[in-house]
Amino acid sequence: MEMQRLFLLIALFFVLSILWGKWQEAYHPAVVADNTNTSTTHTLTPTAETDIKNTPLQKKNSDTPEIPAIEKIQPDIEKEKIRKNQYVEINTDVLRVFIDKHGANIQIIDLLAYPVELEHPEKAVRLLSDSKNQFFIAQSGLLVRDEYAQWTPKPNSALYSTKQPFYTLVDDTLEVPFVWQSEDRQFEVIKRYIFHPGRYDIDVIFEIKNNTAQNWQGYIYRQLQRIEAQSNASVLHTYTGAMIAYDEDGYKKISFEDIDNEVLKNDPDYQKTVAGGWISMIQHYFLAAWVFNKEHAEQYYTKVLKNKNHYIVGSSRQVKVEQGKTARFNEKLFVGPKLQEKMENLATGLSNTVDYGILTIIARPLYWLLQKLHNFLGNWGWSIIFLTIIIKALFYKLSEASYRSMASMRKLSPRLKSIQERYASDPQGKNQALMELYRTEKINPLGGCLPILVQIPVFISLYWVLLESVELRQADFMLWITDLSSKDPYFILPLIMGVSMIIQQKLNPTPLDPIQEKVMMILPIIFTVFFAFFPSGLVLYWVTNNVLSIAQQAYITKKVGA
């Protein structure tokens, strides 16, 4: 009976999840794709005010450089832009990158190893894009006061030069320099992008040559700018928004709503400078992040361009170059999948962008074990099955106590119904009779529920591990399951799960409440419909868990009955 109540709670959880998803769709509608080819503009104002806030160079008048508009590029005409000498294309074995010479900023990145659909492997996921309906770009540059303006490239609009329009990685590294010079050629800025084979991190090096007769000072900024794109998932929603690391151990999510409300600006904990941190914009499976050196103190900021629906998270710091000197400032940009090991090697805590929520402390060991199983088995589907078996084995004794209690309750079902009928008009007498029966038979009515409650956090954590792991995206299992992150195309696994739930109900004690009994009868149907649209990896886990539970419960029920 307690197990039935647990199922009711789980069903309520899924219903509330769907209602929440529908509420999100109603009050945060998805951005409608723009299929027109009309040229429009996006005003990219990173932050000239924010970058120099609370610093000696702060000014809010004409001394603050304005960042001019950049023409919006449709994704299907990059080649035309290259022919017009505006974009530079860089290809590695895992990335296709388009950099605009105006500002030397990355406008487009395709992840070549991650196709949008298995049926079309030639069409890669476009993580960074300058299209209106998918706007998400990475920017960096310099900000100064007017006295240095003649020697400094204007952010996002100054025209940099390159030697060629196409670059391809053929060796261990590929360096692509973008060069800007002042009119008197006394001041030169070189922004170097360095690419590595098999890697999603890009070295971004600012080299500033000051051949003028005076010292130069300004601010270097790096930022990510995107629209508030909505998830296409009908039931399962994952976090999309900003995340920052304010020290080696701490990190914070900053939602688009938080950026609207200027949470970062108003929080005194984040008005300090940060060394060795990172800023990011994350979404399901993928992210872009600027990673900073531990030697320099950074000031984080957020900004929203309300008329454009553009949200910005960025960081800036003061830099100086003495006359006749050359200075180099190393930055690192990561744009790619949430591969935890690679991200953790890049920056402390960057793997926290894989969002397991409040159960991270349990989810991370489960992910580690799942990965180890995959290293041995070579198949993510079988890894899920064996991980579920291991977890069931660890909780065998707890489950045994639960199923033993339910088997005892099942054995007493005729006597429980008799008491219910005898005391139909006397609730107090019925409760006293039930308690006396439990005491005589030495049965704890909560014994079937409490052991299962202990296991729930573990299974919820595993649920999030399977949902968040990019390794399961388009991962093949066997037979008709060719993508563990997509729904079962023939709904076979959800149907098996529904049948397994019916079998479990037959093993459980019959509810005394007739209404509850009817609700329990339709639960397998409800769950089958829900799980029909869940990723098949999650359904596989649930089916495996149900089959193992049926085997254990049937054995214990038979043993108690004997």
C-alpha positions in Angstrom: 0.0 0.0 0.0 2.9 2.4 0.8 4.4 1.5 -2.6 1.2 2.6 -4.3 1.4 6.0 -2.5 5.0 6.3 -3.7 3.9 5.8 -7.3 1.2 8.4 -6.8 3.8 10.9 -5.6 6.0 10.1 -8.6 3.0 10.5 -11.0 2.3 13.9 -9.3 5.9 14.9 -9.9 5.7 14.2 -13.6 2.3 16.0 -13.9 3.8 19.0 -12.2 6.8 18.9 -14.5 4.5 19.0 -17.5 2.5 21.9 -16.1 5.7 23.8 -15.3 6.9 23.2 -18.9 3.6 24.5 -20.3 3.7 27.5 -18.0 7.2 28.3 -19.2 6.0 28.1 -22.8 3.2 30.4 -22.0 5.2 33.1 -20.2 8.6 32.6 -21.9 7.7 31.8 -25.5 10.3 30.5 -27.8 11.9 32.8 -30.3 10.4 32.4 -33.7 12.8 31.6 -36.5 13.4 34.3 -39.0 13.5 32.7 -42.5 13.9 35.9 -44.4 17.1 37.0 -46.1 16.6 40.7 -45.4 19.8 42.3 -44.0 19.3 43.7 -40.5 21.6 45.1 -37.8 22.5 44.2 -34.2 23.8 47.0 -32.0 26.6 45.4 -30.0 27.2 47.5 -27.0 29.3 45.4 -24.7 29.5 47.2 -22.0 31.5 50.2 -22.5 29.9 51.6 -19.3 30.1 48.4 -17.4 33.7 47.6 -18.3 35.0 50.7 -16.7 32.7 50.9 -13.8 34.3 51.9 -10.4 37.7 52.4 -12.1 39.9 55.5 -12.6 38.9 55.5 -16.3 35.2 55.6 -15.6 33.3 58.1 -17.7 29.7 58.1 -18.9 30.0 60.9 -21.4 31.4 61.0 -25.0 34.8 59.7 -23.7 33.3 56.3 -23.5 33.6 54.6 -26.9 30.4 53.4 -28.5 30.4 50.1 -30.3 28.7 50.4 -33.7 26.2 48.0 -35.2 27.3 44.9 -37.0 25.5 43.5 -40.0 23.6 40.3 -39.3 24.8 37.4 -41.4 22.5 34.7 -42.6 24.0 31.2 -41.9 23.6 30.1 -45.5 25.8 32.9 -47.1 29.1 32.6 -45.2 30.9 31.9 -48.4 29.6 35.2 -49.9 30.8 37.1 -46.9 34.2 35.4 -47.3 34.3 36.5 -50.9 33.5 40.0 -49.8 36.5 39.8 -47.6 34.5 40.2 -44.4 34.7 36.7 -42.8 37.7 34.4 -42.3 37.1 30.7 -42.2 39.2 28.4 -40.0 38.8 24.6 -40.1 40.1 22.0 -37.6 39.2 18.4 -37.2 36.5 19.3 -34.7 35.6 22.9 -35.4 34.5 25.2 -38.3 35.0 28.8 -37.2 34.0 32.1 -38.9 35.7 35.3 -37.6 34.5 38.7 -38.7 37.4 41.0 -39.6 35.4 43.9 -38.0 36.5 43.5 -34.4 38.1 40.1 -35.1 35.3 38.4 -33.1 34.1 34.8 -33.5 30.6 34.9 -35.1 30.0 31.3 -36.0 31.3 27.9 -34.7 30.1 24.6 -36.0 30.9 21.4 -33.9 31.9 19.0 -36.7 31.7 15.9 -34.5 28.2 16.6 -33.4 25.6 16.4 -36.2 22.2 17.9 -35.6 20.5 14.6 -36.7 22.0 11.2 -37.2 20.2 11.0 -40.6 22.2 14.1 -41.8 25.8 13.8 -40.4 27.0 16.5 -42.7 25.0 19.1 -40.9 26.9 20.0 -37.7 25.5 21.6 -34.5 26.0 25.4 -34.8 26.7 26.5 -31.3 27.8 30.1 -32.0 25.8 31.9 -34.6 25.1 35.4 -35.8 21.6 34.6 -37.2 18.7 36.4 -35.6 16.9 33.4 -34.3 20.0 31.7 -32.9 22.2 34.7 -31.9 25.1 33.6 -29.7 28.6 35.1 -30.2 31.9 35.5 -28.4 33.5 39.0 -28.3 36.7 40.5 -26.9 38.5 43.8 -27.3 39.9 47.0 -25.7 38.2 50.0 -24.2 39.9 53.3 -23.5 39.3 57.0 -23.0 39.5 59.5 -25.8 43.1 60.4 -25.2 44.1 56.9 -26.3 41.3 56.4 -28.9 43.6 57.3 -31.9 45.9 54.4 -30.9 43.2 51.8 -30.1 40.9 49.7 -32.4 37.2 50.4 -31.8 35.5 47.4 -30.3 33.6 45.3 -32.9 34.1 47.8 -35.7 37.8 48.3 -36.3 38.9 46.4 -39.4 41.6 43.9 -38.8 43.7 42.4 -41.6 44.7 38.7 -42.2 47.0 37.1 -44.8 44.3 34.8 -46.2 40.5 34.2 -46.0 40.8 30.4 -45.3 42.9 28.5 -42.8 43.1 24.7 -42.1 44.8 23.0 -39.3 47.4 20.5 -40.6 50.0 20.4 -37.8 49.9 20.4 -34.0 48.8 24.0 -33.9 47.3 26.6 -36.2 47.9 30.3 -35.4 45.7 32.9 -37.1 46.7 36.5 -36.5 44.4 39.5 -36.9 46.4 42.7 -37.2 45.3 46.3 -36.6 47.5 49.5 -36.8 46.8 53.1 -35.9 47.0 55.6 -38.7 50.5 56.8 -37.7 51.5 53.1 -37.4 52.9 53.8 -33.9 50.4 51.5 -32.2 49.6 47.9 -33.3 47.2 45.4 -31.9 47.5 41.7 -32.9 44.7 39.3 -31.9 46.0 35.8 -32.3 43.7 32.8 -32.4 45.5 29.5 -31.8 43.8 26.2 -32.5 44.8 22.6 -31.5 43.7 19.2 -33.0 40.9 17.4 -31.2 40.3 20.3 -28.8 37.5 22.8 -28.2 39.6 25.4 -26.3 41.0 28.2 -28.4 43.9 30.4 -27.2 43.2 34.1 -27.7 46.3 36.2 -27.3 46.3 40.0 -27.4 49.7 41.5 -28.4 49.9 45.2 -28.0 52.9 47.1 -29.5 53.2 50.6 -28.1 55.8 52.6 -30.2 54.3 56.0 -29.2 56.0 58.5 -26.9 53.7 57.9 -23.9 52.4 55.1 -21.8 49.1 53.5 -22.8 46.4 52.1 -20.5 42.9 50.8 -21.0 40.7 47.8 -20.3 40.5 44.4 -22.0 37.1 42.8 -22.0 35.8 39.3 -23.0 32.1 38.6 -23.1 29.4 36.2 -24.4 26.2 37.6 -25.9 23.1 35.6 -26.9 19.4 35.7 -27.1 17.1 33.9 -24.6 16.5 30.8 -26.7 13.9 28.4 -25.4 14.3 24.6 -25.2 12.4 22.5 -27.7 11.7 19.8 -25.1 8.0 19.2 -24.4 8.6 17.7 -20.9 12.2 17.7 -19.9 13.7 21.2 -19.5 17.3 21.8 -18.8 19.0 25.1 -17.7 20.0 27.6 -20.4 21.7 30.8 -19.2 24.8 32.2 -17.7 27.1 30.6 -15.1 30.2 32.1 -13.5 32.9 31.0 -11.2 33.9 33.6 -8.6 36.7 31.5 -7.0 38.2 28.0 -7.4 35.4 26.3 -5.6 32.3 28.4 -5.9 30.1 29.0 -8.9 26.7 30.7 -9.5 24.0 30.4 -12.1 22.7 33.7 -13.5 19.5 33.3 -15.4 18.2 35.6 -18.1 15.7 36.9 -15.5 18.6 37.6 -13.1 20.4 39.6 -15.8 17.2 41.5 -16.4 17.0 42.3 -12.7 20.7 43.2 -12.5 21.3 40.6 -9.8 25.0 40.6 -10.3 25.3 44.3 -10.0 23.3 44.4 -6.8 25.0 41.5 -5.0 27.9 42.7 -2.9 29.5 39.2 -3.0 30.1 39.6 -6.7 31.4 43.1 -6.7 34.9 41.9 -5.8 37.6 41.1 -8.3 38.1 37.5 -9.2 41.3 35.6 -10.1 41.4 32.3 -11.9 37.6 32.1 -12.6 35.5 31.8 -15.7 32.3 33.0 -17.3 30.0 30.9 -19.5 26.7 30.6 -21.3 25.4 27.1 -21.1 22.6 25.0 -22.6 21.8 21.4 -22.9 24.9 19.4 -23.8 27.0 22.4 -24.9 28.5 25.7 -23.7 30.8 28.6 -24.4 33.2 29.9 -21.7 35.9 32.4 -21.3 38.6 31.1 -18.9 40.9 33.5 -17.1 44.4 33.4 -15.7 45.1 33.1 -12.0 47.6 36.0 -12.3 45.1 38.7 -13.1 42.1 40.0 -11.2 38.8 40.2 -13.2 35.7 42.2 -12.7 32.5 40.4 -13.9 29.5 42.1 -15.3 26.1 41.4 -16.9 24.0 43.5 -19.3 20.8 43.2 -21.3 20.1 45.0 -24.5 16.3 45.0 -24.0 15.5 46.3 -27.5 17.4 43.3 -29.0 16.6 40.7 -26.4 20.4 40.1 -26.1 21.9 39.0 -22.8 25.6 39.6 -22.0 27.9 38.1 -19.4 31.4 39.4 -19.4 34.6 40.2 -17.6 37.2 43.0 -17.8 40.5 44.1 -16.3 42.9 47.0 -16.5 45.9 46.7 -18.7 48.9 49.0 -19.3 51.7 49.1 -21.9 54.7 51.4 -21.4 56.1 53.5 -24.2 58.3 51.5 -26.6 57.2 48.2 -25.1 55.2 45.2 -26.2 52.7 43.4 -24.0 51.0 40.1 -24.4 47.7 39.0 -22.7 46.7 35.4 -22.9 43.0 34.4 -22.8 41.3 31.1 -23.5 37.9 30.4 -25.0 36.1 27.1 -24.8 33.3 26.4 -27.2 32.0 22.8 -27.4 30.4 19.8 -25.7 30.2 19.4 -21.9 32.9 16.7 -21.7 33.6 16.8 -18.0 37.2 15.5 -18.0 38.4 17.9 -20.7 36.6 20.9 -19.0 38.1 20.1 -15.6 41.6 19.9 -17.1 41.0 23.3 -18.6 39.7 25.2 -15.5 38.9 24.2 -11.9 35.1 23.8 -11.6 34.3 24.3 -15.2 32.8 20.8 -15.2 30.1 22.2 -12.9 28.4 23.5 -16.1 27.1 20.0 -16.4 24.0 20.8 -14.3 23.0 18.1 -11.9 21.2 20.5 -9.5 21.1 20.0 -5.8 22.0 16.3 -6.1 25.4 16.9 -7.6 27.2 15.3 -4.7 25.5 12.0 -5.6 25.3 12.4 -9.4 29.1 12.9 -10.0 30.1 9.5 -8.5 27.3 7.9 -10.6 28.6 9.6 -13.7 32.2 8.5 -12.9 31.0 4.9 -12.5 29.0 5.1 -15.7 32.0 6.3 -17.6 34.2 3.5 -16.2 31.6 0.9 -17.2 31.6 2.4 -20.7 35.4 2.2 -20.9 35.1 -1.5 -20.2 31.9 -2.3 -22.2 32.2 0.2 -25.1 28.4 0.7 -25.2 26.4 3.3 -23.3 23.2 1.2 -23.3 24.9 -1.8 -21.6 26.7 0.6 -19.3 23.3 2.0 -18.1 22.0 -1.6 -17.6 25.0 -2.6 -15.5 25.1 0.6 -13.5 21.4 0.0 -12.6 22.3 -3.6 -11.6 25.1 -2.3 -9.4 22.9 0.3 -7.7 20.2 -2.3 -7.1 22.8 -4.6 -5.6 24.0 -1.9 -3.2 20.4 -1.3 -2.0 19.4 -5.0 -2.0 19.0 -5.2 1.8 16.9 -2.0 1.9 14.7 -3.2 -0.9 14.4 -6.6 0.8 13.1 -5.0 3.9 10.6 -3.0 1.8 9.4 -5.9 -0.2 9.2 -8.1 2.9 6.9 -5.6 4.5 4.7 -5.3 1.4 4.5 -9.1 1.1 3.4 -9.3 4.7 0.8 -6.6 4.1 -0.3 -8.5 1.0 -0.7 -11.7 3.1 -2.9 -9.7 5.5 -5.1 -8.2 2.8 -8.2 -10.3 3.5 -8.1 -9.5 7.2 -7.5 -5.8 6.5 -10.6 -5.7 4.2 -12.6 -7.5 6.9 -11.7 -4.9 9.5 -12.5 -2.1 7.0 -16.0 -3.6 6.4 -16.6 -4.3 10.1 -15.8 -0.7 11.1 -17.1 1.1 8.0 -19.0 3.6 10.2 -16.4 3.8 13.0 -13.1 5.3 11.7 -11.6 5.5 15.2 -12.4 1.8 15.9 -11.0 0.8 12.5 -7.7 2.5 13.2 -7.5 0.9 16.6 -8.2 -2.6 15.1 -5.6 -2.0 12.4 -3.0 -1.0 14.9 -3.7 -4.0 17.0 -3.4 -6.3 13.9 -0.1 -4.7 13.0 1.2 -5.1 16.6 0.0 -8.8 16.7 1.6 -9.7 13.4 4.7 -7.6 14.1 4.3 -5.6 10.9 5.4 -2.0 10.5 3.0 -0.3 7.9 5.8 2.2 7.0 8.3 -0.6 6.5 7.6 -0.7 2.8 8.0 3.0 2.2 11.0 4.2 4.3 13.7 2.0 2.7 12.5 3.2 -0.8 12.6 6.8 0.3 16.3 6.4 1.1 16.9 5.3 -2.5 15.0 8.0 -4.2 17.8 10.6 -4.2 20.1 8.1 -5.8 17.7 7.3 -8.6 16.8 10.9 -9.2 20.6 11.7 -9.4 21.0 8.9 -12.0 18.1 10.4 -13.9 19.9 13.7 -14.2 23.2 12.0 -15.1 21.5 10.3 -18.0 19.7 13.5 -19.0 22.8 15.8 -18.9 25.6 13.6 -20.2 26.5 14.7 -23.8 28.2 11.3 -24.2 24.7 9.7 -24.5 23.7 12.1 -27.3 23.1 10.1 -30.4 24.8 7.1 -28.7 23.9 3.7 -30.3 22.6 0.8 -28.1 21.4 -2.1 -30.1 18.6 -3.2 -32.6 16.2 -0.3 -33.1 17.7 2.0 -30.4 20.2 4.1 -32.3 20.1 7.3 -30.2 19.9 7.0 -26.4 19.1 10.7 -26.1 16.0 10.5 -28.3 12.7 8.8 -27.8 12.2 5.2 -28.8 11.0 5.4 -32.5 8.7 2.4 -32.1 7.7 3.0 -28.5 8.7 -0.6 -27.6 10.7 0.3 -24.4 7.9 2.5 -23.0 5.4 -0.4 -23.6 7.7 -2.8 -21.8 8.0 -0.4 -19.0 4.2 -0.1 -18.7 3.9 -3.9 -18.6 6.5 -4.1 -15.9 4.5 -1.6 -13.8 1.4 -3.8 -14.2 3.4 -6.8 -13.0 4.7 -4.9 -10.0 1.2 -3.8 -9.0 0.1 -7.5 -9.1 2.8 -8.2 -6.5 1.8 -5.3 -4.2 -0.9 -5.4 -1.6 -4.3 -4.3 -2.9 -5.2 -0.8 -1.7 -8.1 -0.7 0.8 -9.4 2.6 -0.7 -11.4 1.8 -3.9 -10.6 5.2 -5.4 -6.9 4.6 -4.8 -7.2 1.2 -6.4 -8.7 2.7 -9.5 -6.0 5.4 -9.7 -3.3 2.7 -9.4 -4.9 0.8 -12.3 -4.4 3.7 -14.7 -0.9 4.7 -13.5 0.8 2.3 -15.9 -1.0 3.9 -18.8 -0.1 7.4 -17.6 3.5 6.5 -17.2 3.7 4.7 -20.5 2.4 7.9 -22.3 4.9 10.0 -20.4 7.9 7.8 -21.1 6.9 7.4 -24.8 8.5 10.8 -25.3 11.4 10.5 -22.9 15.0 9.8 -24.1 15.3 6.0 -24.6 18.4 6.0 -22.3 16.1 7.1 -19.4 13.4 4.5 -20.3 16.1 1.8 -20.5 17.2 2.6 -17.0 13.7 2.6 -15.7 12.8 -0.7 -17.4 16.0 -2.4 -16.1 15.2 -1.1 -12.6 11.6 -2.4 -12.8 12.7 -5.9 -14.1 15.2 -6.2 -11.2 12.6 -5.0 -8.7 10.0 -7.6 -10.0 12.5 -10.4 -9.7 13.5 -9.4 -6.2 10.0 -8.7 -5.0 8.6 -12.0 -6.5 11.3 -14.0 -4.7 10.6 -12.3 -1.4 6.8 -12.5 -1.7 7.1 -16.2 -2.4 9.4 -16.7 0.5 7.1 -14.8 2.9 4.1 -16.7 1.6 5.8 -20.0 2.3 
